[in-house]
Amino acid sequence: MPARLHPLTGPTFKHSIPDLRGLAIALLACTAALGAHAQSEGEGKSLPLWEMGVFAGGVTTPAYPASVERNNRGLVLPVLVYRGEIFRAERGNVGARLVHTEDTEFDIGFAASLPASSNDIAARQGMPDLGTLVEFGPRLKTVLARPNAYSLVRFELPVRSVIEVQGGLRSQGLAIEPELTWATRVPGTAWGLSTSASLIFGDDRLNRYFYGVPADLATADRPAYEAKAGLIASRLTLMASRSLGPDVRVFGFMRAESYAGSANAGSPLYLRSTGTSAGLGLNWTLGRSEARAR
């Protein structure tokens, strides 16, 4: 997905404060950051029902998978985490948790991706902008192993409909992203670490959104192309976070993407076989509930 702000998702930033679309997306990213640290530190503990605070940071990502241009954002915005028995806003997801056991969860939720202007992307000049993408659908999460008291191995399988938010709402297909994650707390320290590997697949409509070139928008350097369903990218993500006290936490992430084997490597919009993303941020919790989450 383009410029996705996954839990922990540079150079100079185009914006010091995001626009309204970027704000909504970044808010999802911040709940992911808070949720990740709560998960790493909260095993066996009763966490607050809600927390609120402020996030500041920045992220740099490819404008879209296999693009040579980049999307750089600086973010300053509010954060809310809510851990209701059914409704949840944490761990990179906002939605309803329908099934929950010690090792397995099934929920319905949202994720989102940053927009990108075609005016800033040489290969897409004259084509429609890539708008804000909101993903909605079910997700299965299950713990495969607990190597020790401080770590776990988890598998996630989200299947989500992709909706573009740009001058209205329009469906842009379906995305599937199986992901395997190892997360740990470092004993005796305030550090939390995780690494994850995932594959991103899109149906023909989603891949056409990224890689298709209609005949009426074709040029001498950008021939017409009909995209097909299949693999978009393979991802490897590393994340680290550290508590600086009960209310302040810093985190960073790095992500490497490979587009080798992409179903649409023949598209004139497919310009490189690898990509990288990085982000750094600080979260300051200003208040939390006395009530505890169940």
C-alpha positions in Angstrom: 0.0 0.0 0.0 1.3 3.5 -0.6 3.2 5.1 2.3 1.4 3.0 4.9 2.0 4.0 8.5 2.1 0.6 10.1 3.0 0.4 13.8 6.0 1.5 13.6 4.6 3.4 9.1 14.4 11.4 7.4 15.0 13.9 5.1 13.3 17.3 5.0 9.6 17.1 5.4 7.1 18.7 3.0 4.6 19.4 5.9 5.2 20.2 9.5 1.6 19.4 10.3 -0.5 17.1 8.2 -3.7 18.0 6.4 -7.0 16.6 7.7 -6.6 13.4 5.7 -3.1 12.9 6.9 -4.2 13.7 10.4 -6.7 10.8 10.4 -4.2 8.4 9.1 -1.5 9.5 11.4 -3.8 9.1 14.4 -4.2 5.4 13.4 -0.4 5.2 13.3 -0.1 6.7 16.8 -2.6 4.3 18.3 -0.4 1.6 16.8 2.6 3.0 18.6 0.8 3.2 21.9 -0.7 -0.3 21.4 2.7 -1.8 20.6 4.3 -0.5 23.8 1.2 -1.5 25.9 1.4 -5.0 24.5 5.1 -5.3 25.1 4.9 -4.0 28.7 1.4 -5.1 29.6 1.6 -8.8 29.5 -0.2 -10.1 32.6 -1.1 -6.6 33.7 -4.4 -4.7 33.7 -4.0 -1.7 31.4 -6.0 1.6 31.7 -9.3 1.5 29.8 -8.2 4.6 27.9 -5.2 6.8 27.5 -4.8 10.2 25.7 -1.8 12.2 24.8 0.2 13.9 22.1 2.4 12.4 19.3 5.2 14.1 17.4 7.4 12.5 14.8 8.1 12.0 11.1 8.0 9.3 8.5 9.5 8.8 5.0 8.2 6.1 2.6 7.9 5.5 -1.2 5.1 7.4 -2.8 3.6 4.0 -3.9 5.1 0.5 -4.2 8.0 0.5 -6.8 8.0 4.3 -7.1 11.3 6.3 -7.2 9.7 9.3 -5.5 9.1 9.5 -1.8 6.4 10.7 0.5 7.8 12.5 3.6 5.6 13.8 6.5 6.1 15.5 9.8 3.3 14.8 12.3 2.1 16.6 15.5 -1.3 15.5 16.7 -3.5 14.1 19.5 -3.6 10.4 20.4 -6.4 8.3 21.9 -6.2 4.6 22.9 -9.3 2.8 24.1 -9.4 -0.8 25.3 -13.0 -1.7 25.5 -14.2 -5.3 25.7 -15.5 -5.1 22.1 -14.5 -1.7 20.7 -10.8 -1.2 20.5 -8.5 1.6 19.3 -4.9 0.3 19.7 -2.2 -1.9 18.2 -2.6 -0.3 14.8 -6.3 -1.0 14.5 -9.6 0.7 15.2 -12.7 -1.5 15.3 -14.7 -4.3 17.0 -13.1 -7.3 18.6 -15.5 -10.2 18.1 -13.6 -13.1 19.5 -10.8 -13.0 22.1 -9.0 -15.8 23.9 -5.6 -15.9 25.5 -3.9 -16.7 22.1 -6.4 -15.8 19.4 -8.4 -12.7 18.4 -10.8 -12.0 15.5 -11.8 -8.5 14.9 -13.3 -6.1 12.3 -11.2 -3.0 11.9 -9.6 -0.2 9.9 -6.2 0.7 8.6 -5.1 3.6 6.3 -2.4 4.8 3.9 -1.1 8.3 3.1 -2.1 10.1 -0.1 0.3 11.0 -2.9 0.0 13.8 -5.5 0.7 12.7 -9.1 2.2 16.2 -9.7 5.0 15.1 -7.5 5.5 11.8 -9.3 7.2 12.0 -12.7 5.9 8.7 -14.0 2.3 9.7 -13.1 2.2 13.2 -14.6 -1.3 13.8 -16.0 -2.8 10.8 -14.1 -5.2 11.0 -11.1 -3.7 11.5 -7.7 -3.4 8.6 -5.3 -5.8 9.5 -2.6 -6.1 8.5 1.0 -6.9 4.8 1.2 -8.9 3.4 4.1 -8.9 -0.4 4.6 -11.8 -2.1 6.3 -12.4 -5.7 7.0 -11.8 -8.8 9.3 -8.5 -9.8 10.8 -7.4 -13.0 12.5 -4.5 -12.9 15.0 -3.1 -15.9 16.8 -0.1 -16.5 19.0 2.0 -19.4 17.6 4.6 -19.6 20.3 5.8 -18.0 23.6 9.6 -18.7 23.6 9.9 -17.2 27.1 8.1 -14.9 29.6 9.2 -11.8 27.6 8.5 -12.7 24.0 5.9 -14.2 21.6 5.5 -15.1 17.9 2.2 -14.0 16.4 0.5 -14.6 13.0 -2.0 -12.1 11.6 -4.2 -12.4 8.5 -6.2 -9.2 7.6 -8.5 -9.3 4.6 -9.7 -5.8 3.8 -11.7 -3.8 1.3 -9.8 -0.7 0.1 -11.8 2.6 0.0 -10.3 5.8 -1.6 -11.2 9.0 0.2 -10.8 11.8 -2.4 -13.8 14.0 -3.4 -16.1 11.2 -2.1 -15.7 7.5 -1.4 -15.0 4.9 -4.1 -14.0 1.2 -3.8 -10.5 0.4 -5.0 -10.4 -3.4 -4.5 -9.2 -5.8 -1.9 -5.9 -6.3 0.0 -4.6 -9.3 1.9 -1.5 -9.1 4.0 -0.4 -12.3 6.0 2.2 -11.2 8.6 4.5 -13.1 11.0 5.8 -11.1 14.0 8.3 -11.7 16.8 8.0 -9.2 19.7 9.9 -9.1 23.0 10.7 -7.0 26.0 14.3 -6.8 26.9 14.5 -8.0 30.6 15.8 -5.5 33.0 15.5 -2.6 30.6 12.8 -0.2 29.2 13.3 -1.5 25.7 10.8 -3.3 23.5 11.7 -4.8 20.2 9.9 -6.5 17.3 10.4 -7.7 13.8 7.8 -8.8 11.3 7.7 -10.2 7.8 4.7 -9.9 5.5 3.4 -10.3 1.9 0.9 -7.9 0.4 -1.5 -9.1 -2.3 -4.0 -7.1 -4.2 -6.9 -8.0 -6.5 -7.0 -6.8 -10.1 -8.8 -3.6 -9.2 -6.3 -2.5 -6.5 -3.3 -3.3 -8.6 -4.9 -1.4 -11.5 -5.2 1.6 -9.1 -1.4 1.5 -8.6 0.0 0.2 -11.9 -2.7 0.4 -14.6 -2.4 2.9 -17.4 -5.6 3.5 -19.3 -5.3 4.0 -23.1 -6.4 7.7 -22.9 -3.6 8.5 -20.4 -0.9 6.6 -22.3 2.1 8.5 -23.6 5.2 7.7 -25.6 7.1 7.0 -22.3 4.1 5.5 -20.5 2.4 2.9 -22.7 -1.1 1.6 -21.9 -1.0 -1.3 -19.3 -3.7 -3.5 -17.9 -2.8 -4.6 -14.3 -3.6 -8.0 -12.9 -4.2 -9.5 -9.5 -1.3 -10.8 -7.4 1.7 -9.9 -5.3 2.4 -6.3 -4.6 5.4 -6.4 -2.2 7.3 -8.4 0.5 8.1 -6.5 3.7 10.5 -6.8 6.6 10.0 -4.4 9.4 12.1 -3.7 12.5 10.8 -1.6 15.4 12.3 -0.5 18.7 10.7 1.5 21.5 12.0 2.8 24.9 10.2 4.2 27.9 11.6 7.5 29.2 9.3 7.4 32.2 5.6 6.5 32.9 4.3 9.0 30.4 6.9 9.4 27.7 8.0 6.8 25.1 10.2 7.1 22.0 10.1 4.7 19.1 11.5 4.2 15.7 11.1 1.8 12.8 12.8 0.7 9.6 11.2 -1.2 6.8 12.7 -2.9 3.7 10.4 -3.8 0.8 11.0 -6.0 -2.2 8.9 -5.8 -5.2 10.6 -8.7 -6.9 8.0 -11.2 -8.2 5.4 -8.5 -8.4 2.4 -9.5 -10.6 2.8 -6.1 -12.4 6.5 -5.7 -12.9 5.8 -5.1 -16.6 3.9 -1.8 -15.8 5.6 1.4 -16.9 4.8 2.7 -13.3 6.9 -0.1 -11.9 10.2 1.7 -11.6 12.4 -0.1 -9.0 12.5 -3.5 -7.3 13.2 -2.4 -3.7 12.1 0.3 -1.3 12.7 1.5 2.2 10.7 3.3 4.9 11.7 4.8 8.2 10.1 6.7 11.1 11.0 8.2 14.4 8.5 9.5 17.0 7.8 10.5 20.6 4.5 9.8 22.5 3.6 11.8 25.6 0.6 10.5 27.6 -1.2 13.3 29.3 -3.9 11.3 31.0 -5.3 7.8 31.6 -8.3 6.3 33.2 -8.4 4.8 36.7 -10.7 2.2 35.3 -8.8 -0.8 34.0 -9.4 -2.7 30.8 -10.8 -6.2 31.1 
